[in-house]
């Protein structure tokens, strides 16, 4: 074996430039799909898409402006009567149907497919590395969905398209392909260990995430209700939160990449990076909108300014365990990452009430904010 002593090696007059490349960005380039770098969308139905024929028509990959990219979002529109090409992959994907209706087939072997229908408001998950195909159920209207995936870290870890997209391994303990009721929308409700974490709905398909029943969740304040999901055994996490008219949630921060898809209501979110000298960025939203937490240090807070309860679906990567995000429910005075109402900037409430006035809605935060110019409002669960 030849040994080169680099202390004595001659440097050539001309060397080729070496570039490591990024497997994830290389994949986007090969796909030829439009890439959007943004973290706030007032309405996903209005986002302009590029061609993505493999997915059934049009689409875009959404990245937060953060080089770490713990996850991404795929915004896809399947053309009327269209369908996606069959595919499988070693990254996880959870999807929410923004508009339209259709069906999805999932299988491990061609002779045994599980097929189920979905519509606007449905939440579905693709079991890891299972084959699947989406179909638009309308011949006249497009169907649009947004999905969150952990493709960036998976592609960057394995650096092999063959491994990610053509892997023969089947996760039989997650999806065997033999259960005809796997996507029937049924599930089991659990109380998550530690009351602060609320309930867990273990299921594989949610036909109506926009109107499904939720349960009390006091830690984020102002009468909110909530449930978390265990979807097909995947490690990506999801939960739905709803909060009453004329209220807002407590400010907090946590890891980047939480995709908050608005399922109902009208309002806005504030985002800021320095809690000592906050400069607030306002992200207005309505049903069909989305706000993504761009960084670890991003504080954010959600406000309902409309005449109906506001509801959002939070999609995030991670190991699915509550311990990772538990500190986001603990006051910063106790070493956590949540700002209690009594510690927040009073300017927040003044801005909120000004926005309420534009919609003819009364502030209902007086039980939590003494200087609220409204009424007591909810103090526990949502009023019935």
Secondary structure as GFF3:
##gff-version 3
##sequence-region A 1 384
A	DSSP	alpha_helix	23	31	.	.	.	ID=ss1
A	DSSP	beta_strand	34	37	.	.	.	ID=ss2
A	DSSP	beta_strand	40	41	.	.	.	ID=ss3
A	DSSP	three_ten_helix	44	46	.	.	.	ID=ss4
A	DSSP	beta_strand	50	52	.	.	.	ID=ss5
A	DSSP	three_ten_helix	53	55	.	.	.	ID=ss6
A	DSSP	beta_strand	57	63	.	.	.	ID=ss7
A	DSSP	beta_strand	72	78	.	.	.	ID=ss8
A	DSSP	beta_strand	93	99	.	.	.	ID=ss9
A	DSSP	beta_strand	101	109	.	.	.	ID=ss10
A	DSSP	beta_strand	112	119	.	.	.	ID=ss11
A	DSSP	beta_strand	123	126	.	.	.	ID=ss12
A	DSSP	beta_strand	131	136	.	.	.	ID=ss13
A	DSSP	beta_strand	143	149	.	.	.	ID=ss14
A	DSSP	alpha_helix	151	158	.	.	.	ID=ss15
A	DSSP	alpha_helix	161	165	.	.	.	ID=ss16
A	DSSP	beta_strand	187	191	.	.	.	ID=ss17
A	DSSP	three_ten_helix	195	197	.	.	.	ID=ss18
A	DSSP	beta_strand	199	203	.	.	.	ID=ss19
A	DSSP	beta_strand	205	206	.	.	.	ID=ss20
A	DSSP	beta_strand	215	216	.	.	.	ID=ss21
A	DSSP	beta_strand	225	231	.	.	.	ID=ss22
A	DSSP	beta_strand	237	243	.	.	.	ID=ss23
A	DSSP	beta_strand	251	252	.	.	.	ID=ss24
A	DSSP	beta_strand	259	264	.	.	.	ID=ss25
A	DSSP	beta_strand	266	272	.	.	.	ID=ss26
A	DSSP	beta_strand	281	286	.	.	.	ID=ss27
A	DSSP	beta_strand	290	292	.	.	.	ID=ss28
A	DSSP	beta_strand	299	304	.	.	.	ID=ss29
A	DSSP	beta_strand	310	316	.	.	.	ID=ss30
A	DSSP	three_ten_helix	322	324	.	.	.	ID=ss31
A	DSSP	three_ten_helix	326	329	.	.	.	ID=ss32
A	DSSP	three_ten_helix	332	334	.	.	.	ID=ss33
A	DSSP	beta_strand	338	339	.	.	.	ID=ss34
A	DSSP	three_ten_helix	341	343	.	.	.	ID=ss35
A	DSSP	alpha_helix	346	359	.	.	.	ID=ss36
###
